[in-house]
């Protein structure tokens, strides 16, 4: 697989690179995680993503939703799932949209949802657009809650 950024990232703002891929600002309320092509996601690669988020979000003083692109992941081990479950600082993350359009991407997401216990609302989507629509809905709900 080509490691060039997918075309949907063209309008996003590049924020940084981790051992597992690139992080983008999609809009002021959402950041996207775009894994490197053919990623073997391990405890080490997962921790590099989480460390980036845990350092950058407090520095910027913002809470964001995350869009996690799953189709470029070839495998994800238990160590990676444990990191994603336990190490993100949930006070800076509002919700997580897992995006997997391929059979394998959806399998990675389903496995994570089935085995993981995440601290913020997390849902699976087939497209980026559907994930972003849900994020907007979650934000609207939160702003009208007492």
Secondary structure, DSSP 8 states (H G I E B T S, - for coil): ---S--GGGTTSEEEEEETTEEEEEEETTEEEEEE-TTEEE-HHHHHHHHHHHHHHHHHHT--EEEEEE-TTEEEE-HHHHHHHHHTS-GGGEEEEEEE--SHHHHHHHHHHHHH---SSEEEEESSHHHHHHHHHHHHHHHHH--
